[in-house]
């Protein structure tokens, strides 16, 4: 059976663990929870999967801007003065502590916006002028997006279509403790690690990049 959607992922996962001693169907009733746990634990490990790399552009009119709702990890940030693509220039990332120091130094030097930091669900730009830019200044982000969570109402996402084996192995990792089969945790975890590594190498070779519509607000 091929994994093509949420329902088939559940069925294949159950087939792989072969639970004949589950008269109350406990595993079947909880397989959706295991998939949810797998998705949560996968998120920080998907940075190398280029199909999840997304670009977006928005108006820069506040010092603090909201990150996209599907944001997982950042790749690059650039500023586009006057929305003129020819003038696009990259910004330098700073930790929160570095940002405070460099923001003050650059402001005294009269520097244009040159740095950014990420705090929580927002990105902060500096040194931000006392009056917001009036020339339609934009900023562009290239970031790694979280795949939409699978559910009965959303049975498919691009990541499942391209990498069903990653979903399968991640789910099996979560099932092993539940069914007291600790010996297989390392087996599934090693298979998951190999699948993630292979996916990263294949995506990088293809140079795939998905584009999202520009602009976001909470």
Secondary structure, 3 states (H helix, E strand, C coil): CCCCCHHHHHHHHHHHHCCCCCCCCHHHHHHHHHHHHHHHHHHHHCCCCHHHEEEEEEECCCCEEECCCCEEEEEEEEEEHHHCHHHCEECEECCHHHHHHHHHHHHHCCCCCCEEEEECCEEEEECCCCCCCCCCCEEEEEEEECCCCCCCCCCCCHHHHHCHHHHHHHHHHHHHHHCCCHHHHHHHHHHHHHHHHHHHHHHHHHCCCEECCCCCCC
